Amino acid sequence: MEGYVPVPVSLRDLYEEVRVSDANIRIPAEARDRLARVASAEGMSLRGYLSHLAGILLTPEERVARAEQARVALREWSGYDLSAGEQAAADAELDRRLGRAGAQ
């Protein structure tokens, strides 16, 4: 076709432009810039990266449900069922280890 100039468009960008409405989220510039660097390192736009995070991060209720599913799977697989005290101790130990890892 004469006068036709193809414009390269990624399907992901086209999908985002067609299916996603814009929203303004006010965060510190440092946080925005860091998220943009992380997104870029992953080969994603900031918009795409935030959409990805929204799809994989769990709410507190979802985390509780996942933990219960894991507990049931452990019990079915091994026959072992944590008591409330053992579960609290395991949770405290995990919190301690995560706190120590985050401080490093």
Buried (B, 14 or more C-beta within 10 A) or exposed (E): EEEEEEEEEEEEEEEBEEEEEEEEEEEEEEEEEEBBEEBEEEEBBBBBBBBEEEEEEEEEEEEEEEEEEEBEEEEEEEEEEBEEEEEEEEEEEEEEEEEEEEEE
